[in-house]
Amino acid sequence: MESIDYIKMAGTKAKGGRPYFFENPAVERVLNITMAVAGEVAVLRERMDSIERLLEAKGVLSREAIDAYVPDDTAAAQRQQWHAEYIARILRIVQQELEAMAQPENNVPLDKIADQLVEM
């Protein structure tokens, strides 16, 4: 089975323009990041709850044992990789905007940026 590069996928830009809901781009970025985190946390919370309930119901493992678990070096390295992928997904909008700034042909003209700053 081929390995999936989640960090690369997180940076993939969708076709078309991104919808914006707030006038201030910084507020828009924070909202996007917050919603990405909220979605990740909600999914993880549901899955963890299911796993813990199933393990406890079958007498395999108690929630106390789960709380007391300390990962070995391999597990710690795998968690670190997951964290890097997770942060890439959360900060996707920032990465895409930095990449857009690095491509002059896609940049907003300076006079338009100046007008936007004056309007703030």
Contacts in CASP RR format, 6 or more apart in sequence:
PFRMAT RR
TARGET T0000
AUTHOR 0000-0000-0000
METHOD contacts of the structure
MODEL  1
MESIDYIKMAGTKAKGGRPYFFENPAVERVLNITMAVAGEVAVLRERMDS
IERLLEAKGVLSREAIDAYVPDDTAAAQRQQWHAEYIARILRIVQQELEA
MAQPENNVPLDKIADQLVEM
6 85 0 8 1.000
6 88 0 8 1.000
6 89 0 8 1.000
7 84 0 8 1.000
7 85 0 8 1.000
7 88 0 8 1.000
10 85 0 8 1.000
10 88 0 8 1.000
10 89 0 8 1.000
10 92 0 8 1.000
10 95 0 8 1.000
11 88 0 8 1.000
11 92 0 8 1.000
11 95 0 8 1.000
11 96 0 8 1.000
13 96 0 8 1.000
13 99 0 8 1.000
18 93 0 8 1.000
20 28 0 8 1.000
21 28 0 8 1.000
21 31 0 8 1.000
22 28 0 8 1.000
22 31 0 8 1.000
23 119 0 8 1.000
23 120 0 8 1.000
24 120 0 8 1.000
28 93 0 8 1.000
29 93 0 8 1.000
29 94 0 8 1.000
29 97 0 8 1.000
32 92 0 8 1.000
32 93 0 8 1.000
33 90 0 8 1.000
33 91 0 8 1.000
33 93 0 8 1.000
33 94 0 8 1.000
36 89 0 8 1.000
36 90 0 8 1.000
36 92 0 8 1.000
37 90 0 8 1.000
40 86 0 8 1.000
40 89 0 8 1.000
40 90 0 8 1.000
52 63 0 8 1.000
52 66 0 8 1.000
55 61 0 8 1.000
55 62 0 8 1.000
55 66 0 8 1.000
56 62 0 8 1.000
56 63 0 8 1.000
71 79 0 8 1.000
88 95 0 8 1.000
100 106 0 8 1.000
100 107 0 8 1.000
101 107 0 8 1.000
END
